[in-house]
Amino acid sequence: AFQPGPFKTISDARSLDGLDLGGHFNMFVSPFGGKDVIGTFTDLGILHFHNRCLEHEVNNTRKACLSHGYVDEGDSKDLVIEKLLKSIRLDNTTNLCSAETKHFHIASHHKVRWYLNYLEGCVNEENYYPRLPSYPNPDFVNFLTMAKLKNGDC
């Protein structure tokens, strides 16, 4: 089965047939034909940057966990942690603050992991708001690297 990738997808509105919550995996129908397509990579690149306050990020990741049914509204903090750890196949002995980040092949895995890190105290005001010096966004660096490789510029 096709897995969502790290990039967002865009399309001609006439060809959109369905989409996922994050816009990483959308289904398209050719605008003037009947052939179903999953989408293709193009030379078009759109850069989107944003900064969110900690509280907004906490609410956003929590809502994603709720909407996917990983947790329930009335769950205690301990039960939320237990359920989310189970959803990404980790046990409660895992030290999340030092655990390696990996793709867990569940919807919104990055939001689940981020929310778990927040609940466990790995993410807090002290380490969320960066101090100088700043560093390049790894997604942006990856995008530039892939673009150079695709165009034979390396």
C-alpha positions in Angstrom: 0.0 0.0 0.0 1.1 3.5 -0.7 2.4 5.4 2.4 2.0 9.1 2.9 5.3 11.1 2.4 6.8 14.0 4.2 5.5 16.6 1.7 2.1 18.2 1.3 0.1 17.7 -1.9 -1.7 20.2 -4.0 -4.0 19.8 -7.0 -6.3 21.4 -9.5 -9.6 21.5 -7.5 -11.4 19.8 -10.4 -9.2 16.7 -9.9 -9.3 16.2 -6.1 -11.1 13.0 -5.2 -10.1 12.6 -1.5 -7.5 13.7 1.0 -6.0 12.7 4.4 -6.0 14.8 7.5 -2.5 16.3 6.9 -2.7 16.6 3.1 0.3 14.3 2.7 -1.6 11.6 0.7 -4.4 12.8 -1.6 -6.2 11.0 -4.4 -6.7 12.7 -7.7 -8.7 12.2 -10.9 -7.3 13.6 -14.1 -9.2 16.9 -14.8 -10.3 16.0 -18.3 -10.0 12.3 -18.3 -11.1 9.3 -16.3 -7.7 7.9 -15.2 -7.2 7.8 -11.4 -3.8 9.0 -10.3 -2.1 9.2 -6.9 -0.1 12.3 -7.8 3.4 12.9 -9.1 6.4 14.9 -8.0 6.9 18.1 -10.0 9.5 20.9 -10.0 7.0 23.1 -8.1 8.0 23.9 -4.6 6.0 25.8 -2.0 7.7 26.8 1.2 5.5 27.2 4.3 6.9 28.5 7.5 5.2 29.1 10.8 5.9 29.5 14.5 3.3 28.4 17.0 3.2 29.0 20.7 3.6 26.0 22.9 -0.1 26.1 24.0 -1.3 26.0 20.4 1.0 23.1 19.5 -0.2 21.2 22.6 -3.9 21.7 21.6 -3.2 20.9 18.0 -1.5 17.6 18.7 -4.0 16.7 21.3 -6.9 17.2 18.9 -5.2 15.0 16.3 -4.8 12.2 18.9 -8.5 12.6 19.8 -9.7 12.7 16.2 -7.9 9.5 15.3 -9.4 7.8 18.3 -6.1 7.1 20.0 -7.4 8.7 23.2 -10.7 9.8 24.6 -11.8 13.2 25.9 -12.1 12.1 29.6 -8.9 10.1 29.8 -6.5 10.9 32.6 -2.9 12.0 31.7 -1.6 8.6 32.7 -4.2 6.8 30.6 -3.4 9.0 27.6 0.3 8.2 27.9 -0.5 4.5 28.2 -2.8 4.5 25.1 -0.4 6.6 23.0 2.6 4.5 23.9 0.6 1.4 22.9 -0.4 3.0 19.6 3.2 3.5 18.6 4.2 0.1 20.1 6.4 1.3 22.9 6.1 0.2 26.6 5.9 2.4 29.6 9.6 1.7 30.5 10.7 3.7 27.4 12.4 7.0 28.2 10.7 9.2 25.6 13.1 12.1 26.2 16.0 10.1 24.9 14.2 7.6 22.7 15.1 7.6 19.0 12.4 9.2 16.8 11.1 7.0 14.1 8.2 6.6 11.8 5.5 4.4 13.4 3.2 3.9 10.4 0.1 5.3 12.1 -1.8 8.4 11.0 -0.3 11.6 12.5 2.6 9.6 14.1 4.6 12.8 14.5 1.8 14.5 16.4 1.4 11.4 18.7 5.1 11.4 19.4 5.2 15.2 20.0 2.2 15.1 22.4 3.8 12.2 24.3 7.0 14.2 24.6 5.0 17.1 26.0 3.1 14.9 28.5 6.3 13.3 29.7 8.0 16.7 30.2 10.5 16.4 27.4 8.9 19.4 25.7 8.4 22.5 27.9 8.7 26.3 27.7 12.4 26.2 28.4 13.3 24.0 25.5 10.4 24.8 23.1 11.2 28.4 22.5 14.6 28.4 20.8 17.5 30.6 21.9 20.1 31.9 19.5 21.8 30.6 17.5 19.1 29.3 15.1 19.5 26.4 12.8 18.1 25.6 9.4 14.8 23.6 9.3 15.7 20.0 8.5 12.7 19.6 6.2 13.9 22.6 4.2 17.4 21.3 4.0 16.0 17.9 2.8 13.9 19.6 0.2 16.9 21.5 -1.2 19.0 18.4 -1.2 16.3 16.4 -3.1 15.8 19.2 -5.6 19.5 19.3 -6.3 19.8 15.5 -6.7 16.7 15.5 -9.0 18.2 18.2 -11.2 21.7 16.7 -11.2 23.2 19.8 -9.5 25.2 17.7 -7.0 
